[in-house]
Each structure stands twice: as C-alpha cells, then as structure tokens.
Amino acid sequence: MRSIWNGDLSFGLVNVPVKAYSATESHDRKSHQVDAKDGTRIRYKRVREGTDTEVDFANIANAYESDEGETVILTKDDLATLPVTRSPEISILEFVPADQVDPIYFDKPYYLEPSSKSPKAYVLLAKALESTDRLAIAEFTLRNRTRLAALRVIDGVMTLQTLLWPDEVRKPDFDFLGDDVQVRDQELEMAKSLIETMANDFDPAEYADTYTEELGKLIESKVGGKPAFDDAEPAKPAEDGEVADLLAALRASVKDRAGAPAKKAPATKTAAKKAPAKKAAAKKAAS
C-alpha cells in the first residue's frame, strides 16, 4: 500500500508520528466511454465556453459566488493561503461513547501506521482506546480541506474514519411521518418473530457483489459470442393489493423461514457477541 498522508497524531502532550493509507479499494471493472456505432474512444477536452480553444489544467481556477452574488475567482495559489492547509496533525479533541456516533455520519476510512522507529506510543494509544469502548473525535487536513473524523481500533490498527459535517446529513422530511399508522399487536409480534428467524452473526465473507460477477459474465460472453444469461422473466414487484393482509404475509414468511435450514455462526463469533451484552447488563444493574 502507498501512504496518502504523513503527520502526527496529537494526544494531549504526546505526538505519535503516523502514515495514513486508504482502507478501501474499488473492485469495479475498468471501462472507458466509446461511440456505440464503432467503438471509437470518446475524449473530453477543457475548452473555453463558446469556442474550441483548449485550456491547460494549470491555468484553470475556481469561480465562487460571494454573499452579495458577485463572482470571485480563486486560483490554486489563493487556496493554498488558507490556514487550515498548513497543519500536518491529527488533533484528538475528545473521546465519546461509541454508540453516540450514528453510522450515517461515517464517510471514508483510513488505516494509520506508526512511522517512528518505536511503535510503543502507537500501540499504547491503540490499546487504551480499544479498552474504553469510546471513539476519539479528531480534526485533520486532507487535500486542503478540514475533516472531522472518528478514531477507532480495527484488528489492532488505529483506523481514522472521516465523518460528515452535521449540515451534510439531510433531515428526513416525508409525508408518512405525520400519518397516524395503526399497527396491530399481532402484526408487531409476527414481524419480530420473522426477524428472530433471520437473526445471525454478521460475516461479510458470506456476501458477494452479484452485479460485478454478472458484469464479468456478460463481458466474457460478448467475447465468446454466446448469451450470458437465460431469458428468465424478472420477478414482478408486489402490488398494493398484495400486502392488504400484512399479517398473513408475515405468517407465511415465518413459516417459510422455519422450514429453511438454519445458518450456524462460528462459536467464536457467538461468544464474542454475547460478552458485550453481559457487560451492558452489569452496567445497568450498577446504575
């Protein structure tokens, strides 16, 4: 892996030198746009509006609108004067309970690697953070922008997960939220029963990106000149009338799941899941 950021992780008076690496990678098939008639590649050029004159990337600036509606042009040199661009530091601001940060705020994850000769300070902070069941909230600058992030430990590695700013998360505003929807007790209990029949420990290795797999089959079939898939009719979406008797549909679903062979999670996973529950129960009793 290649690091994308170097700096210090600041924790009180302690500075831990680290390198940041992208924790994810895309597995999408590479493609480029072509003319569908003959496969000629499509190219894009940056040209001045109303002309065919191409503009070098180095001469392109950004135009912003001021509060008064005026157009303001900022060059790369202008943007480089922003004070936030000069800080090579991940500053830990506070430690918060992990369950208080809703996953909707999570953005892109980065692995942090110790870059000093001795990783002791890194390991010490990682172990302390892992034992507290808290997230470290931090600020740092990446690609000339200030980022809010949550620092947590995954498999012994400190992982920095950038967070969306509060004004970047939309508030759900849907008409049905104001409706007084009546749910019968029987329906609720049956829905909970269905959830229980489908309950399991999460193992990401059990899931596959079917779109990418099918896309690969389609590409190879085009090379071989054979059809990739059977001409099976796609499943029809349920109509409103089909969900009129919700309780009957739930009963049928529970019955269907009950007849299916149960998936067994590994014993180590189950044990790992049960341990936090006991801990939480102990906390409740203490309070």
C-alpha atoms as a printed R data frame, in Angstrom:
    type eleno elety resid chain resno       x       y       z
1   ATOM     1    CA   MET     A     1   0.000   0.000   0.000
2   ATOM     2    CA   ARG     A     2   1.056   3.561  -0.623
3   ATOM     3    CA   SER     A     3   0.572   6.209   2.076
4   ATOM     4    CA   ILE     A     4  -1.506   9.276   1.186
5   ATOM     5    CA   TRP     A     5  -0.744  11.399   4.261
6   ATOM     6    CA   ASN     A     6   2.107  11.811   6.767
7   ATOM     7    CA   GLY     A     7   1.909  13.646  10.063
8   ATOM     8    CA   ASP     A     8   1.471  13.392  13.805
9   ATOM     9    CA   LEU     A     9  -1.411  12.042  15.829
10  ATOM    10    CA   SER     A    10  -1.696  14.555  18.675
11  ATOM    11    CA   PHE     A    11  -2.965  13.180  22.004
12  ATOM    12    CA   GLY     A    12  -2.559  15.648  24.891
13  ATOM    13    CA   LEU     A    13   1.175  16.403  25.031
14  ATOM    14    CA   VAL     A    14   2.003  13.181  23.154
15  ATOM    15    CA   ASN     A    15   2.675  13.208  19.398
16  ATOM    16    CA   VAL     A    16   2.566   9.883  17.571
17  ATOM    17    CA   PRO     A    17   4.066  10.001  14.034
18  ATOM    18    CA   VAL     A    18   1.790   8.128  11.616
19  ATOM    19    CA   LYS     A    19   1.182   7.448   7.948
20  ATOM    20    CA   ALA     A    20  -2.352   7.203   6.551
21  ATOM    21    CA   TYR     A    21  -3.467   4.675   3.961
22  ATOM    22    CA   SER     A    22  -6.819   4.292   2.245
23  ATOM    23    CA   ALA     A    23  -8.555   1.353   3.944
24  ATOM    24    CA   THR     A    24 -10.781   0.524   0.970
25  ATOM    25    CA   GLU     A    25 -10.370  -0.086  -2.745
26  ATOM    26    CA   SER     A    26 -12.786  -0.372  -5.639
27  ATOM    27    CA   HIS     A    27 -13.282  -3.697  -7.396
28  ATOM    28    CA   ASP     A    28 -15.342  -2.214 -10.254
29  ATOM    29    CA   ARG     A    29 -14.428  -3.366 -13.758
30  ATOM    30    CA   LYS     A    30 -12.421  -0.697 -15.611
31  ATOM    31    CA   SER     A    31 -14.126   0.860 -18.610
32  ATOM    32    CA   HIS     A    32 -13.989   3.890 -20.859
33  ATOM    33    CA   GLN     A    33 -16.616   5.573 -22.998
34  ATOM    34    CA   VAL     A    34 -16.780   4.817 -26.723
35  ATOM    35    CA   ASP     A    35 -19.035   5.543 -29.690
36  ATOM    36    CA   ALA     A    36 -21.598   2.707 -29.676
37  ATOM    37    CA   LYS     A    37 -21.531   2.556 -33.506
38  ATOM    38    CA   ASP     A    38 -17.881   1.569 -33.982
39  ATOM    39    CA   GLY     A    39 -16.120   1.593 -30.571
40  ATOM    40    CA   THR     A    40 -14.111   4.775 -31.183
41  ATOM    41    CA   ARG     A    41 -12.988   6.163 -27.838
42  ATOM    42    CA   ILE     A    42 -14.679   9.314 -26.534
43  ATOM    43    CA   ARG     A    43 -12.356  12.049 -25.234
44  ATOM    44    CA   TYR     A    44 -13.225  15.132 -23.216
45  ATOM    45    CA   LYS     A    45 -11.463  18.465 -23.560
46  ATOM    46    CA   ARG     A    46 -11.493  21.538 -21.358
47  ATOM    47    CA   VAL     A    47 -12.428  24.370 -23.690
48  ATOM    48    CA   ARG     A    48 -13.444  27.998 -23.296
49  ATOM    49    CA   GLU     A    49 -17.212  28.457 -23.493
50  ATOM    50    CA   GLY     A    50 -18.350  29.403 -26.992
51  ATOM    51    CA   THR     A    51 -15.031  28.398 -28.574
52  ATOM    52    CA   ASP     A    52 -12.929  25.311 -29.331
53  ATOM    53    CA   THR     A    53  -9.864  26.779 -27.580
54  ATOM    54    CA   GLU     A    54  -8.475  24.229 -25.123
55  ATOM    55    CA   VAL     A    55  -7.311  25.473 -21.694
56  ATOM    56    CA   ASP     A    56  -4.365  23.872 -19.862
57  ATOM    57    CA   PHE     A    57  -5.282  22.389 -16.490
58  ATOM    58    CA   ALA     A    58  -2.638  24.564 -14.789
59  ATOM    59    CA   ASN     A    59  -4.499  27.687 -15.948
60  ATOM    60    CA   ILE     A    60  -7.894  26.625 -14.630
61  ATOM    61    CA   ALA     A    61  -9.187  28.365 -11.490
62  ATOM    62    CA   ASN     A    62 -12.416  28.089  -9.487
63  ATOM    63    CA   ALA     A    63 -15.184  30.701  -9.534
64  ATOM    64    CA   TYR     A    64 -17.211  31.161  -6.331
65  ATOM    65    CA   GLU     A    65 -20.186  33.349  -5.566
66  ATOM    66    CA   SER     A    66 -19.856  35.924  -2.780
67  ATOM    67    CA   ASP     A    67 -22.605  36.655  -0.247
68  ATOM    68    CA   GLU     A    68 -23.598  39.618  -2.417
69  ATOM    69    CA   GLY     A    69 -23.820  37.453  -5.527
70  ATOM    70    CA   GLU     A    70 -20.552  38.599  -7.134
71  ATOM    71    CA   THR     A    71 -18.289  36.113  -8.940
72  ATOM    72    CA   VAL     A    72 -14.936  35.655  -7.202
73  ATOM    73    CA   ILE     A    73 -12.112  33.765  -8.927
74  ATOM    74    CA   LEU     A    74  -9.723  31.838  -6.684
75  ATOM    75    CA   THR     A    75  -6.551  30.267  -8.049
76  ATOM    76    CA   LYS     A    76  -4.671  27.303  -6.575
77  ATOM    77    CA   ASP     A    77  -2.221  29.805  -5.049
78  ATOM    78    CA   ASP     A    78  -5.117  31.639  -3.389
79  ATOM    79    CA   LEU     A    79  -6.477  28.430  -1.905
80  ATOM    80    CA   ALA     A    80  -3.002  27.492  -0.646
81  ATOM    81    CA   THR     A    81  -3.061  30.546   1.664
82  ATOM    82    CA   LEU     A    82  -5.882  29.071   3.769
83  ATOM    83    CA   PRO     A    83  -4.512  28.499   7.316
84  ATOM    84    CA   VAL     A    84  -6.044  25.011   7.568
85  ATOM    85    CA   THR     A    85  -3.850  23.714   4.730
86  ATOM    86    CA   ARG     A    86  -0.678  24.063   6.782
87  ATOM    87    CA   SER     A    87  -1.387  21.654   9.650
88  ATOM    88    CA   PRO     A    88   0.263  18.192   9.372
89  ATOM    89    CA   GLU     A    89  -1.511  16.986  12.506
90  ATOM    90    CA   ILE     A    90  -4.448  14.810  13.504
91  ATOM    91    CA   SER     A    91  -5.676  16.557  16.646
92  ATOM    92    CA   ILE     A    92  -7.736  14.458  19.045
93  ATOM    93    CA   LEU     A    93 -10.410  16.749  20.500
94  ATOM    94    CA   GLU     A    94 -12.358  14.425  22.808
95  ATOM    95    CA   PHE     A    95 -13.378  10.827  23.492
96  ATOM    96    CA   VAL     A    96 -17.067   9.954  23.165
97  ATOM    97    CA   PRO     A    97 -19.116   6.753  23.716
98  ATOM    98    CA   ALA     A    98 -19.029   4.691  20.527
99  ATOM    99    CA   ASP     A    99 -22.817   4.269  20.422
100 ATOM   100    CA   GLN     A   100 -23.357   8.058  20.320
101 ATOM   101    CA   VAL     A   101 -21.936   8.399  16.793
102 ATOM   102    CA   ASP     A   102 -24.614   7.297  14.348
103 ATOM   103    CA   PRO     A   103 -23.210   5.329  11.362
104 ATOM   104    CA   ILE     A   104 -24.924   7.787   8.989
105 ATOM   105    CA   TYR     A   105 -22.047  10.193   9.745
106 ATOM   106    CA   PHE     A   106 -19.334   7.691   8.729
107 ATOM   107    CA   ASP     A   107 -17.577   8.512   5.461
108 ATOM   108    CA   LYS     A   108 -14.199   7.156   4.261
109 ATOM   109    CA   PRO     A   109 -11.863   5.015   6.426
110 ATOM   110    CA   TYR     A   110  -8.058   5.268   6.568
111 ATOM   111    CA   TYR     A   111  -5.586   2.963   8.285
112 ATOM   112    CA   LEU     A   112  -2.892   4.612  10.404
113 ATOM   113    CA   GLU     A   113   0.574   3.052  10.574
114 ATOM   114    CA   PRO     A   114   3.245   4.129  13.083
115 ATOM   115    CA   SER     A   115   6.070   5.893  11.235
116 ATOM   116    CA   SER     A   116   8.552   6.253  14.123
117 ATOM   117    CA   LYS     A   117  11.318   3.752  14.910
118 ATOM   118    CA   SER     A   118   9.476   2.558  18.014
119 ATOM   119    CA   PRO     A   119   5.721   1.819  17.734
120 ATOM   120    CA   LYS     A   120   5.257   1.808  21.540
121 ATOM   121    CA   ALA     A   121   3.328   5.101  21.770
122 ATOM   122    CA   TYR     A   122   1.083   3.979  18.883
123 ATOM   123    CA   VAL     A   123   0.364   0.581  20.458
124 ATOM   124    CA   LEU     A   124  -0.235   2.143  23.883
125 ATOM   125    CA   LEU     A   125  -2.826   4.587  22.500
126 ATOM   126    CA   ALA     A   126  -4.489   1.832  20.437
127 ATOM   127    CA   LYS     A   127  -4.802  -0.491  23.443
128 ATOM   128    CA   ALA     A   128  -6.093   2.291  25.700
129 ATOM   129    CA   LEU     A   129  -8.662   3.362  23.105
130 ATOM   130    CA   GLU     A   130  -9.803  -0.210  22.470
131 ATOM   131    CA   SER     A   131 -10.353  -0.868  26.174
132 ATOM   132    CA   THR     A   132 -12.588   2.170  26.761
133 ATOM   133    CA   ASP     A   133 -15.396   1.449  24.256
134 ATOM   134    CA   ARG     A   134 -15.062   5.051  23.093
135 ATOM   135    CA   LEU     A   135 -14.242   6.813  19.826
136 ATOM   136    CA   ALA     A   136 -11.680   9.576  19.602
137 ATOM   137    CA   ILE     A   137 -13.083  12.583  17.735
138 ATOM   138    CA   ALA     A   138 -10.353  14.338  15.778
139 ATOM   139    CA   GLU     A   139  -9.736  17.058  13.198
140 ATOM   140    CA   PHE     A   140  -7.142  16.974  10.431
141 ATOM   141    CA   THR     A   141  -6.487  18.401   6.980
142 ATOM   142    CA   LEU     A   142  -6.590  16.189   3.899
143 ATOM   143    CA   ARG     A   143  -6.384  17.503   0.335
144 ATOM   144    CA   ASN     A   144  -6.632  21.099   1.569
145 ATOM   145    CA   ARG     A   145  -9.865  20.535   3.481
146 ATOM   146    CA   THR     A   146 -10.516  20.291   7.205
147 ATOM   147    CA   ARG     A   147 -12.019  16.927   8.082
148 ATOM   148    CA   LEU     A   148 -13.829  15.726  11.183
149 ATOM   149    CA   ALA     A   149 -13.022  12.106  11.957
150 ATOM   150    CA   ALA     A   150 -13.549   9.274  14.421
151 ATOM   151    CA   LEU     A   151 -10.527   7.271  15.512
152 ATOM   152    CA   ARG     A   152 -11.134   3.632  16.438
153 ATOM   153    CA   VAL     A   153  -9.197   0.369  16.507
154 ATOM   154    CA   ILE     A   154  -9.837  -2.433  13.996
155 ATOM   155    CA   ASP     A   155  -7.800  -5.634  14.320
156 ATOM   156    CA   GLY     A   156  -5.107  -3.832  16.298
157 ATOM   157    CA   VAL     A   157  -4.764  -1.000  13.760
158 ATOM   158    CA   MET     A   158  -5.901   2.554  14.516
159 ATOM   159    CA   THR     A   159  -8.419   3.496  11.854
160 ATOM   160    CA   LEU     A   160  -9.418   7.066  11.081
161 ATOM   161    CA   GLN     A   161 -12.968   7.291   9.722
162 ATOM   162    CA   THR     A   162 -13.845  10.678   8.279
163 ATOM   163    CA   LEU     A   163 -17.222  11.995   9.402
164 ATOM   164    CA   LEU     A   164 -19.752  14.094   7.551
165 ATOM   165    CA   TRP     A   165 -20.363  17.542   8.994
166 ATOM   166    CA   PRO     A   166 -23.810  17.969  10.611
167 ATOM   167    CA   ASP     A   167 -25.098  20.175   7.771
168 ATOM   168    CA   GLU     A   168 -24.148  17.492   5.228
169 ATOM   169    CA   VAL     A   169 -26.672  14.999   6.647
170 ATOM   170    CA   ARG     A   170 -30.166  15.701   5.407
171 ATOM   171    CA   LYS     A   171 -33.128  15.625   7.753
172 ATOM   172    CA   PRO     A   172 -35.756  13.110   6.536
173 ATOM   173    CA   ASP     A   173 -38.918  15.001   5.602
174 ATOM   174    CA   PHE     A   174 -41.537  12.538   4.351
175 ATOM   175    CA   ASP     A   175 -45.308  12.812   4.402
176 ATOM   176    CA   PHE     A   176 -45.846   9.410   6.035
177 ATOM   177    CA   LEU     A   177 -44.022  10.552   9.195
178 ATOM   178    CA   GLY     A   178 -47.050  12.695  10.042
179 ATOM   179    CA   ASP     A   179 -49.546   9.872   9.476
180 ATOM   180    CA   ASP     A   180 -51.083   8.007  12.397
181 ATOM   181    CA   VAL     A   181 -50.304   4.474  11.158
182 ATOM   182    CA   GLN     A   182 -52.018   1.810  13.261
183 ATOM   183    CA   VAL     A   183 -50.003  -1.380  13.801
184 ATOM   184    CA   ARG     A   184 -51.754  -4.289  15.488
185 ATOM   185    CA   ASP     A   185 -50.007  -6.159  18.311
186 ATOM   186    CA   GLN     A   186 -50.276  -9.421  16.347
187 ATOM   187    CA   GLU     A   187 -48.545  -7.856  13.352
188 ATOM   188    CA   LEU     A   188 -45.746  -6.468  15.506
189 ATOM   189    CA   GLU     A   189 -45.160  -9.815  17.261
190 ATOM   190    CA   MET     A   190 -45.161 -11.670  13.952
191 ATOM   191    CA   ALA     A   191 -42.694  -9.177  12.448
192 ATOM   192    CA   LYS     A   192 -40.423  -9.670  15.475
193 ATOM   193    CA   SER     A   193 -40.705 -13.446  15.028
194 ATOM   194    CA   LEU     A   194 -39.614 -13.103  11.403
195 ATOM   195    CA   ILE     A   195 -36.600 -11.038  12.499
196 ATOM   196    CA   GLU     A   196 -35.664 -13.731  15.025
197 ATOM   197    CA   THR     A   197 -35.811 -16.481  12.394
198 ATOM   198    CA   MET     A   198 -33.410 -14.449  10.224
199 ATOM   199    CA   ALA     A   199 -31.071 -13.428  13.080
200 ATOM   200    CA   ASN     A   200 -27.383 -14.321  12.695
201 ATOM   201    CA   ASP     A   201 -23.859 -13.017  13.316
202 ATOM   202    CA   PHE     A   202 -22.556 -10.765  10.563
203 ATOM   203    CA   ASP     A   203 -19.876 -12.298   8.343
204 ATOM   204    CA   PRO     A   204 -19.059 -10.066   5.331
205 ATOM   205    CA   ALA     A   205 -17.341 -13.008   3.597
206 ATOM   206    CA   GLU     A   206 -20.770 -14.621   3.127
207 ATOM   207    CA   TYR     A   207 -21.875 -11.876   0.741
208 ATOM   208    CA   ALA     A   208 -20.848 -11.226  -2.852
209 ATOM   209    CA   ASP     A   209 -21.199  -8.365  -5.321
210 ATOM   210    CA   THR     A   210 -23.540 -10.094  -7.769
211 ATOM   211    CA   TYR     A   211 -23.589  -7.109 -10.137
212 ATOM   212    CA   THR     A   212 -19.809  -7.258 -10.657
213 ATOM   213    CA   GLU     A   213 -19.945 -11.055 -11.080
214 ATOM   214    CA   GLU     A   214 -22.747 -10.843 -13.651
215 ATOM   215    CA   LEU     A   215 -20.997  -7.968 -15.438
216 ATOM   216    CA   GLY     A   216 -17.908 -10.198 -15.771
217 ATOM   217    CA   LYS     A   217 -20.050 -12.985 -17.262
218 ATOM   218    CA   LEU     A   218 -21.588 -10.518 -19.713
219 ATOM   219    CA   ILE     A   219 -18.145  -9.258 -20.818
220 ATOM   220    CA   GLU     A   220 -16.825 -12.800 -21.350
221 ATOM   221    CA   SER     A   221 -19.995 -13.842 -23.196
222 ATOM   222    CA   LYS     A   222 -19.555 -10.924 -25.623
223 ATOM   223    CA   VAL     A   223 -16.054 -12.211 -26.390
224 ATOM   224    CA   GLY     A   224 -17.337 -15.770 -26.943
225 ATOM   225    CA   GLY     A   225 -20.420 -14.686 -28.864
226 ATOM   226    CA   LYS     A   226 -22.796 -16.614 -26.604
227 ATOM   227    CA   PRO     A   227 -25.706 -15.387 -24.440
228 ATOM   228    CA   ALA     A   228 -24.657 -14.749 -20.834
229 ATOM   229    CA   PHE     A   229 -27.959 -15.447 -19.110
230 ATOM   230    CA   ASP     A   230 -31.163 -17.399 -19.595
231 ATOM   231    CA   ASP     A   231 -34.151 -15.388 -20.763
232 ATOM   232    CA   ALA     A   232 -35.921 -15.724 -17.405
233 ATOM   233    CA   GLU     A   233 -38.653 -13.219 -16.621
234 ATOM   234    CA   PRO     A   234 -37.713 -10.811 -13.794
235 ATOM   235    CA   ALA     A   235 -39.780 -11.062 -10.620
236 ATOM   236    CA   LYS     A   236 -42.742  -8.713 -10.591
237 ATOM   237    CA   PRO     A   237 -42.862  -6.162  -7.743
238 ATOM   238    CA   ALA     A   238 -45.660  -6.629  -5.236
239 ATOM   239    CA   GLU     A   239 -48.744  -4.509  -5.844
240 ATOM   240    CA   ASP     A   240 -50.594  -2.610  -3.146
241 ATOM   241    CA   GLY     A   241 -53.390  -5.201  -3.106
242 ATOM   242    CA   GLU     A   242 -50.939  -7.995  -2.378
243 ATOM   243    CA   VAL     A   243 -49.990  -6.511   1.001
244 ATOM   244    CA   ALA     A   244 -53.565  -5.906   2.138
245 ATOM   245    CA   ASP     A   245 -53.338  -8.763   4.628
246 ATOM   246    CA   LEU     A   246 -49.971  -7.978   6.167
247 ATOM   247    CA   LEU     A   247 -50.410 -10.462   8.999
248 ATOM   248    CA   ALA     A   248 -50.957 -13.336   6.548
249 ATOM   249    CA   ALA     A   249 -47.825 -12.376   4.611
250 ATOM   250    CA   LEU     A   250 -45.784 -12.264   7.825
251 ATOM   251    CA   ARG     A   251 -47.117 -15.658   8.942
252 ATOM   252    CA   ALA     A   252 -46.195 -17.170   5.586
253 ATOM   253    CA   SER     A   253 -42.721 -15.652   5.785
254 ATOM   254    CA   VAL     A   254 -42.110 -17.026   9.288
255 ATOM   255    CA   LYS     A   255 -43.350 -20.473   8.194
256 ATOM   256    CA   ASP     A   256 -41.079 -20.390   5.139
257 ATOM   257    CA   ARG     A   257 -38.055 -19.380   7.229
258 ATOM   258    CA   ALA     A   258 -38.810 -22.011   9.862
259 ATOM   259    CA   GLY     A   259 -38.669 -24.726   7.205
260 ATOM   260    CA   ALA     A   260 -35.323 -23.496   5.822
261 ATOM   261    CA   PRO     A   261 -32.052 -24.938   7.229
262 ATOM   262    CA   ALA     A   262 -30.640 -22.612   9.883
263 ATOM   263    CA   LYS     A   263 -27.268 -20.955   9.306
264 ATOM   264    CA   LYS     A   264 -24.869 -21.643  12.150
265 ATOM   265    CA   ALA     A   265 -22.425 -18.920  13.080
266 ATOM   266    CA   PRO     A   266 -18.944 -19.933  14.308
267 ATOM   267    CA   ALA     A   267 -18.774 -20.497  18.072
268 ATOM   268    CA   THR     A   268 -16.087 -17.829  18.488
269 ATOM   269    CA   LYS     A   269 -18.319 -15.205  16.907
270 ATOM   270    CA   THR     A   270 -21.285 -16.100  19.076
271 ATOM   271    CA   ALA     A   271 -19.167 -15.895  22.197
272 ATOM   272    CA   ALA     A   272 -17.808 -12.535  21.115
273 ATOM   273    CA   LYS     A   273 -21.341 -11.246  20.615
274 ATOM   274    CA   LYS     A   274 -22.626 -12.439  23.974
275 ATOM   275    CA   ALA     A   275 -19.823 -10.900  26.029
276 ATOM   276    CA   PRO     A   276 -20.776  -7.223  25.443
277 ATOM   277    CA   ALA     A   277 -24.401  -7.989  26.350
278 ATOM   278    CA   LYS     A   278 -23.374  -9.260  29.789
279 ATOM   279    CA   LYS     A   279 -21.214  -6.197  30.251
280 ATOM   280    CA   ALA     A   280 -24.123  -3.914  29.375
281 ATOM   281    CA   ALA     A   281 -26.409  -5.745  31.804
282 ATOM   282    CA   ALA     A   282 -23.852  -5.308  34.565
283 ATOM   283    CA   LYS     A   283 -23.711  -1.581  33.892
284 ATOM   284    CA   LYS     A   284 -27.497  -1.295  34.110
285 ATOM   285    CA   ALA     A   285 -27.569  -3.120  37.422
286 ATOM   286    CA   ALA     A   286 -24.874  -0.812  38.809
287 ATOM   287    CA   SER     A   287 -26.839   2.267  37.811
